[in-house]
Amino acid sequence: MTRTVTAGLDGSPESRAAAEWAAREARLRDLPLKILHVFEVFEPAPLTVAQAPLLGAETGQDWAERIPFEAAEGLRLRHPGLEVITEQVHGEPSQMLAEAADAAELLALGSRGLGGIGGFMTGAVSLSVIAHAVRPVVLVRAGEQAADEHAADPVGIPSAATPFRPVVVGLDTGDVDETLLEFAFDAAARRDAPLRIVHGWPEPPTAFYRFYGDAELSGTLSRGQAAALTEAVRPWRHKFPNVDVIEASRCGSAAQVLVTAAGDASLAVVGRRVRTGSLGAHIGHVTHAVLHHVVAPVAVVPHG
């Protein structure tokens, strides 16, 4: 069975931006796009619908049922030749979306939603899906446009006709995972974009006291960390010889280093370790920081 690129849609601007991003990603991957709407029986209508005069009892449900089909028609018009599938399911949103992610090549969600007004793409739901999905989940902010992922044209105007901005991935050289690097290299290759691999490492304890020889120690540590990053990336350079790789080893908080490096990214990629023990599912602090502070779409890739 062919996997799809799936987008969760609730009618909010964030989820519509996610659907548009998913359509572009489906074209890059030559896969069908699935538009998924999770319908809760008692899901209220959006405020604009709820305040309209003379509404019948079925208006809210009718509105909800139109969401995926109207979105799909627009996507087919804007992306000729793209196969668009619609699906509507009933259930608890975070559970249904996590199950949809597991059956997809990846799942795209809006990074903010309507919250109490009626959308299911709230921060809590998105984070729950990320924490439990076993396939990549990409969060997309409202207003994200195709041109935003590309370099500006010669006169400084964003344009989807120019090359993609870099794909940026955070890497822990002490815990290198093939799933994460495979996703990042593949994303860069499909975009014909540079891949910036970022590794942040902590400042040595002596830096707090400024002992004699700190500069020499710092230089030694810097070279060692850079060498470790080069060694971790070496096999992947051979596997993806056409990807332009930029290695960035920086002293500092891993979260801050990655957030700064992803300031001009077309896509930021972070990993999430899948836990099956007593601690249960959770999202690490680096992933949390990237989700909250990076403007570009963020892909969270689960790994063992």
Rosetta blueprint (number, residue, H / E / L):
1 M L
2 T L
3 R L
4 T L
5 V E
6 T E
7 A E
8 G E
9 L L
10 D L
11 G L
12 S L
13 P H
14 E H
15 S H
16 R H
17 A H
18 A H
19 A H
20 E H
21 W H
22 A H
23 A H
24 R H
25 E H
26 A H
27 R H
28 L H
29 R H
30 D L
31 L L
32 P L
33 L E
34 K E
35 I E
36 L E
37 H E
38 V E
39 F E
40 E L
41 V L
42 F L
43 E L
44 P L
45 A L
46 P L
47 L H
48 T H
49 V H
50 A H
51 Q L
52 A L
53 P L
54 L L
55 L L
56 G L
57 A L
58 E L
59 T H
60 G H
61 Q H
62 D H
63 W H
64 A H
65 E H
66 R H
67 I H
68 P H
69 F H
70 E H
71 A H
72 A H
73 E H
74 G H
75 L H
76 R H
77 L H
78 R H
79 H L
80 P L
81 G L
82 L L
83 E L
84 V E
85 I E
86 T E
87 E E
88 Q E
89 V E
90 H E
91 G L
92 E L
93 P H
94 S H
95 Q H
96 M H
97 L H
98 A H
99 E H
100 A H
101 A H
102 D H
103 A H
104 A L
105 E L
106 L E
107 L E
108 A E
109 L E
110 G E
111 S L
112 R L
113 G L
114 L L
115 G H
116 G H
117 I H
118 G L
119 G L
120 F L
121 M L
122 T L
123 G H
124 A H
125 V H
126 S H
127 L H
128 S H
129 V H
130 I H
131 A H
132 H H
133 A L
134 V L
135 R L
136 P L
137 V E
138 V E
139 L E
140 V E
141 R L
142 A L
143 G L
144 E L
145 Q L
146 A H
147 A H
148 D H
149 E H
150 H E
151 A L
152 A E
153 D L
154 P L
155 V L
156 G L
157 I L
158 P E
159 S L
160 A L
161 A L
162 T L
163 P L
164 F E
165 R L
166 P L
167 V E
168 V E
169 V E
170 G E
171 L L
172 D L
173 T L
174 G L
175 D L
176 V L
177 D L
178 E H
179 T H
180 L H
181 L H
182 E H
183 F H
184 A H
185 F H
186 D H
187 A H
188 A H
189 A H
190 R H
191 R H
192 D L
193 A L
194 P L
195 L E
196 R E
197 I E
198 V E
199 H E
200 G E
201 W E
202 P L
203 E L
204 P L
205 P H
206 T H
207 A H
208 F H
209 Y L
210 R L
211 F L
212 Y L
213 G L
214 D H
215 A H
216 E H
217 L H
218 S H
219 G H
220 T H
221 L H
222 S H
223 R H
224 G H
225 Q H
226 A H
227 A H
228 A H
229 L H
230 T H
231 E H
232 A H
233 V H
234 R H
235 P H
236 W H
237 R H
238 H H
239 K H
240 F L
241 P L
242 N L
243 V L
244 D L
245 V E
246 I E
247 E E
248 A E
249 S E
250 R E
251 C E
252 G L
253 S L
254 A H
255 A H
256 Q H
257 V H
258 L H
259 V H
260 T H
261 A H
262 A H
263 G H
264 D H
265 A L
266 S L
267 L E
268 A E
269 V E
270 V E
271 G E
272 R E
273 R E
274 V L
275 R L
276 T L
277 G L
278 S L
279 L L
280 G L
281 A L
282 H L
283 I L
284 G L
285 H H
286 V H
287 T H
288 H H
289 A H
290 V H
291 L H
292 H H
293 H H
294 V L
295 V L
296 A L
297 P L
298 V E
299 A E
300 V E
301 V E
302 P E
303 H E
304 G L
